[in-house]
């Protein structure tokens, strides 16, 4: 597998630029801040970085509402800063992936400003416009993920426009070939600059149903999903018609054809549909996306049976593609709080990293996971996320996972000399990089140790996966590559476990991963609390 493309089995470190490092004192992170910290990132042992949107934007959704795809917002720096970032990352051996938000733009984008003016201008059909019903109500029952109706009235045209997210994020009309060509041109701009990959936000939202059919209702017992407030009506529907339409497949093939003109670049699709695993398998088959990831491991279920069934389900359907897994990102509660339920120990943090990075596929880790950061409690008066503000107090939004990186234990955690855009909690300053550098048993050192060890294990990077039907709380599987079979067994609880284990020939424990080591002797698997066993089977 020495000829495998860089992204297969890669660990990508997600950087949320607003919260990574501020160099100009305005309290918001920037591209020069990322440049300053790239040695730190490279030292973690990851293979790539993924940078959340830094494009020109009014920041209604913190950069996911793009007003100009080809320019850097002054809040983050300049195009020259990005060029410097790209060059330095490459000099350190890091690949660079950037977010591309293709399904919608900002209301401030020049395309939309023109489109909204009339029904007969050159870009009149570039967005999803529809007439009102006879009684003036919206054309159908589609809902916005951020709550409420997905249609906004525009008096200049006397029509509604579609927004699957905020009203400030109008959806492009991908049924128009000119829109597809324009979007691909925006992608080409960054590929020409030399980026190594694209993380494609909400990629299954590009097309809508031409007939604008109503979404059917969803039974109360089916109204579940990541990040939903209990009272968000979005969960009340099956979203069959406002996203994941069959026409999207042809567009993905056009996107792949463009990317195939460049050496060793990758497209990673973010997929959230009614059956995200099936959609991920479909979107990564043939000449479509290189990788796909969904939100199945970003839920609250931290059980061996759930993780096993989720990965098995995808493996059964993904006959051609390559998965990518994540247990944290900028949209959900931090995993140590979500799965730890009050246990924020170093042992659990290290176990979560090892478990994630042992699954078949590539991996995305979110900034701060290497420090074992927990979800921050952000008071209402300090909230910035419109999603959280709208659904407070039953859902507090995404600010708690977006607070600034703690680089030291100072007042602003070394993030900024100004007031940070979100407050840094005291418990994060206690887990700052400088503090963990000085503590050999810290989560940071454990993260580095595992990443360095994983690089020397071909089975974990590229091998097949086979799960054992172990009882809770043990998750166990083998990874097989060539003639090597590696057993990986994890105790998801804080208490030691002992269980019978069927004979599998010789067992040779593998050390160097930095976790509390278990044993497999005389037909019994013994695992310490939040411990693991890695062993070669003969």
Beta strands, then each sheet from edge to edge (+ up, - down):
strand 1: 11-15
strand 2: 48-51
strand 3: 55-56
strand 4: 68-72
strand 5: 95-101
strand 6: 129-130
strand 7: 151-154
strand 8: 159-162
strand 9: 197-201
strand 10: 266-270
strand 11: 291-293
strand 12: 322-325
strand 13: 362-366
strand 14: 464-467
strand 15: 474-481
strand 16: 484-491
strand 17: 497-500
strand 18: 507-509
strand 19: 519-521
strand 20: 524-527
strand 21: 532-537
sheet 1: 1+ 2+ 5+ 9+ 10+ 11+ 12+ 13+ 1+
sheet 2: 3+ 4-
sheet 3: 6+ 8- 7+
sheet 4: 14+ 15- 16+ 21- 18+
sheet 5: 17+ 20- 19+
end
